[in-house]
Every structure is written in structure tokens, then in C-alpha cells.
Amino acid sequence: MSKIIGVVGNSVPLKEYEKIAEDLGALIAEKGWILVCGGLGGVMESVAKGARSKDGLTIGILPGSDKKDANPHIQVPILTSMQQARNAIIVRTADIVIAVGGGLGTLSEIAMALKINKPVISISSWDVDDKVIKVNEAQGAITEAEKIFSSRKK
């Protein structure tokens, strides 16, 4: 079964987070993992762009009911008409959640993931719990994700 990485973050992030997210998306695709995100702009668009640059599969869980809202790098737009409640779908779908920067929506996704014991990796995001794995860059997040996947095989 394919591994699915959820990437969450601001729809209007700092430029440095866009670069980190794009690098992260490329690394996710190089691993053969599937990307799931919110499907809109900012971190979501950057991570999807990076994944597509390496022929990765991108899924966008959209808050509304129009496929046209998806950023151009989303291959599988899933329409929810659930607004922020769609965050629960992103978190449940992902095997691991990686947060890049982020505002209150990102905080809600981190909290949901922690509540259901889903691994959370943070790149300059909310520091809310000692279970959150903190890294400084995209490769660090991938290294931690690999460790998590390896430990599950034992």
C-alpha cells in the first residue's frame, strides 16, 4: 500500500516556507509517496508543485464545491463543501502529517493528528506538544518520516 504524506501550512506563507514546501514535495515524490494537502494556494500549492516536478501524485482536499479552486498542480481534487472541517479528512487520510509554518488552520490539523496518535513533523510550525518532531528543513522531515515508516515494519 502506498504511503501518504499530508502537508499542511498557511495559504499565504512567508516566501521561505514556499521554497521549503516545494523542496518537500519533490522529496515526497522521489520516495514514491503520495501527497495529500488542502489543494489551494501558499504552502499547499508549493508542495504540490514540487511533487509534480518529480511526477508525484497530488491529492487536494478542497474546502468548497468547485474543482476550479484547486491549484494547478493538484491531480485529484476532492470536493468537500466542508470549509475548515475538511482538515479532518486531510489528517485522517495521511499516514504522517508535516506542518510547514502555518496559522490557526495548521494548528487545528496538528491538534487533530496528535489526538488520534498520528505522527506530526514540524518545520517552523507550532510547538504544542513534545510528540511533535521538530526539524529545520525538507530533507530532515523526509528522514524523520522514513524512520517512522521503518519503525512500523518491526
C-alpha positions in Angstrom: 0.0 0.0 0.0 1.3 3.5 -0.9 2.4 5.8 1.8 0.5 9.1 2.1 2.1 12.2 3.4 -0.1 15.1 4.5 1.4 18.5 4.2 -0.3 21.4 6.0 0.6 25.1 6.3 -0.5 28.7 5.5 -2.4 29.6 2.4 -0.3 32.9 2.4 3.1 31.8 3.8 6.4 33.5 4.0 8.5 33.1 0.8 11.0 30.9 2.7 8.2 28.4 3.5 7.1 28.2 -0.1 10.7 27.1 -1.0 10.8 24.6 1.8 7.4 23.2 0.8 8.4 22.9 -2.9 11.5 21.0 -1.9 9.4 18.8 0.4 7.0 18.0 -2.4 9.8 17.0 -4.7 11.3 14.7 -2.0 8.0 13.1 -1.2 7.5 12.3 -4.9 11.1 11.0 -5.2 10.2 8.5 -2.4 7.2 7.3 -4.4 4.9 8.6 -1.6 1.5 10.3 -2.3 0.9 13.9 -1.3 -2.4 15.0 0.3 -2.9 18.6 1.1 -5.6 21.3 1.2 -5.3 21.8 -2.5 -5.3 25.6 -2.5 -2.5 28.2 -2.5 0.6 29.0 -0.5 2.3 26.0 1.1 -0.3 23.7 -0.5 0.5 25.0 -4.0 4.2 24.9 -3.4 4.3 21.4 -2.1 2.1 20.2 -4.9 4.3 22.0 -7.5 7.4 20.2 -6.0 5.7 16.8 -6.1 4.5 17.3 -9.7 8.0 18.3 -10.7 9.1 14.8 -9.9 5.9 13.1 -11.3 4.4 12.6 -7.9 0.7 12.0 -7.3 -1.1 15.0 -5.7 -4.5 15.0 -3.9 -6.2 18.2 -2.8 -8.9 18.0 -0.2 -10.8 21.2 -1.1 -12.9 23.2 1.3 -15.5 24.1 -1.3 -17.5 22.6 -4.1 -15.7 23.7 -7.3 -12.7 21.8 -8.8 -11.6 25.1 -10.3 -10.5 26.2 -6.9 -7.7 23.7 -6.8 -4.2 24.9 -7.6 -2.9 23.8 -11.0 -0.6 21.1 -9.5 -3.4 19.1 -7.9 -4.3 15.9 -9.9 -7.0 14.6 -7.7 -9.3 17.3 -6.4 -11.7 16.1 -3.7 -14.6 18.4 -3.1 -16.0 18.6 0.4 -18.1 21.7 0.8 -16.9 21.5 4.4 -14.7 24.6 4.7 -12.2 24.2 7.6 -13.8 20.9 8.7 -12.1 19.4 5.7 -8.9 19.5 7.8 -10.1 16.3 9.5 -10.1 14.5 6.1 -6.6 15.6 5.3 -5.3 14.4 8.7 -7.2 11.0 8.6 -6.0 10.3 5.1 -2.3 11.0 5.8 0.0 8.4 7.4 2.2 11.2 8.6 1.4 15.0 8.8 4.2 17.5 8.1 3.4 21.1 9.0 5.3 23.9 7.3 4.8 27.2 9.1 1.1 27.8 9.5 -1.6 29.7 11.2 -4.7 28.5 13.2 -5.9 26.1 10.5 -2.5 24.4 10.7 -2.7 24.3 14.4 -6.1 22.6 14.2 -4.6 20.0 11.9 -1.7 19.4 14.2 -4.0 19.0 17.2 -6.3 16.6 15.3 -3.3 14.5 14.3 -1.9 14.4 17.8 -5.4 13.5 19.2 -5.5 10.3 17.0 -1.8 9.5 17.6 -0.8 10.3 14.1 2.9 11.3 13.7 3.5 15.1 13.2 6.7 16.6 11.9 7.1 20.4 12.2 9.2 22.7 10.0 9.0 26.1 11.8 5.4 25.4 12.9 3.5 25.3 16.1 5.4 23.9 19.1 2.4 22.5 21.0 3.5 19.0 22.3 6.6 17.0 22.9 5.3 14.4 20.5 5.8 16.8 17.6 9.1 16.1 15.8 10.9 19.3 15.0 13.2 19.7 12.0 14.7 22.6 10.2 14.3 21.7 6.5 12.6 19.4 4.0 15.2 16.7 4.0 15.0 16.5 7.8 11.3 15.9 7.5 11.8 13.1 5.0 14.5 11.5 7.1 12.1 11.5 10.1 9.2 10.1 8.0 11.5 7.3 6.8 12.3 6.5 10.5 8.6 6.4 11.3 7.8 4.1 8.4 10.7 1.8 9.2 9.7 1.5 12.9 6.2 0.4 11.8 7.6 -2.7 10.0 9.2 -4.0 13.1 
